[in-house]
Amino acid sequence: MKLPDFLRSTTGIVITSVVAVVLLVSIGLLSWSHSRFTRSNVCLTCHEIFVEPEEYMQSAELSESVEDFRPTKEIDLGHWNMTVGCAECHAYPFEEYRESAHYDNERGIKAGCLGCHNPHSVREFLVWKFFYINKGTIGESPFHTISSGLRDIPEWEDTRPLLAHEVREQMRGDDCANCKVCHKTESEWFNKIKRHQSTEKTCIQCHYNLVHKEVKWKKPESTATAKDATTTVKDE
C-alpha cells in the first residue's frame, strides 16, 4: 500500500513522529497508575492548588443505622476518573456548597462533591480542555466557558441553568441513587413523611436548590406534563 505523499515528506515524517511520541508517553503515564487522578499531585503537575481536597471530599464514617445520615458505602471512584480539583475548576459552586447544610451541619457530615455528582473521566477532562469535537468539527470547549466563568460572574450565571438542568436530568435518570446512600428510604424518619408515600417523583424533583444558587426547574414542554410540576424544598 502506497503512503500518501504528505506522510513521505519531511514535514509529514516529523509530525507523525511527534504524534507517535506523544501517544506513547501518554499511554505510559496513564498505564502507570489509574489512581493517579484521585490524588492532588496530578494538579501540581501544571499549577498550584488553592483548595485542599479534604474540603470537598466526603467526610463521614460509614453508616451504623438506617436512621443516621452517614453513607452506607464508600464512594466508588472507578477507574480513570478525575476526583480531585473540583473546587479549582468549579469555584463558585464550591463556595455555595460551603454555605449549605451538606457541608456545615450539626452532625459533622460532609457530603462532598462526589457524594452528589458523578466525577469527570480523564478522557472527558482532556477532550473538554484540549480538543472538543462538535458535530464532526473542532468547536469551543465547554471547559473554556466554565473556566471563563471562574473570572466572569455574568458568564457563569448564563451557564449555570444549562448545567443545572443537565445534572437534574442525570439524577432523575438514575433515580437519585447518590441521594439514597445517605438519605435512606427504608428509615423510619423517611417513611413518616406522608408525601414520600404518595408521590411517584424521585428526590431531585422536589429537593432541588438545596446546595447551589436557585435555578428554576425547566418548564414542561407540553400541557400534558404540566400536572407533574415540581415543588422546591429549600435548604434550612
Residue pairs with C-beta under 8 A, 6 or more apart in sequence:
4 12
5 12
6 12
7 13
7 16
29 36
30 80
30 122
34 79
34 80
35 77
36 42
37 80
37 81
37 82
37 83
37 84
37 122
38 77
38 81
38 83
38 84
39 84
40 49
40 52
40 53
40 84
40 85
42 84
42 85
43 49
43 84
43 85
43 88
49 85
49 88
50 87
50 88
51 87
51 88
51 94
53 84
55 87
55 94
55 98
56 86
56 87
56 94
56 97
56 112
56 113
57 110
57 112
57 113
57 114
58 71
58 75
58 110
58 111
58 112
58 114
58 115
59 108
59 109
59 110
59 112
60 70
60 71
60 108
60 109
60 110
60 182
61 70
62 70
62 71
62 72
62 73
62 74
63 70
63 71
63 72
63 182
63 184
64 70
66 184
66 186
66 187
66 188
67 184
67 187
67 188
67 189
68 107
69 107
69 109
69 182
69 183
70 109
70 182
71 115
71 181
71 182
72 181
72 182
72 184
73 181
75 112
75 114
75 115
77 83
77 114
77 119
78 119
80 121
80 122
80 123
81 119
81 120
81 121
81 122
82 119
82 120
82 121
82 122
82 125
83 114
83 119
86 94
86 113
86 114
87 94
87 113
89 146
89 147
89 150
90 113
90 146
91 150
92 149
92 150
92 153
92 156
93 212
94 113
96 211
96 212
96 213
97 103
97 113
97 211
97 212
98 104
100 210
100 211
100 212
100 235
101 210
101 235
101 236
102 110
102 111
102 115
102 116
102 210
102 211
103 110
103 111
109 182
111 182
115 178
115 181
115 182
116 178
116 179
116 211
117 167
117 178
118 170
118 178
120 128
125 143
127 133
127 141
128 141
128 142
128 143
129 141
129 143
130 141
131 138
131 141
132 138
132 139
132 140
132 141
132 142
132 143
133 139
134 140
145 155
145 159
146 156
146 159
148 155
149 155
149 156
149 159
150 156
160 212
160 213
160 215
161 215
161 216
161 218
164 212
164 215
165 215
165 218
168 204
168 208
168 217
168 218
171 178
171 179
171 202
171 203
171 204
172 202
172 204
172 205
175 202
176 202
176 203
176 204
179 203
179 204
179 207
180 203
183 190
183 203
184 190
185 191
185 196
190 196
191 197
195 206
199 206
201 228
201 230
205 217
205 230
206 230
206 231
206 232
206 233
207 233
208 215
208 217
208 230
208 232
209 215
209 232
209 234
209 235
210 233
210 234
210 235
211 235
217 229
217 230
217 232
220 226
220 228
220 229
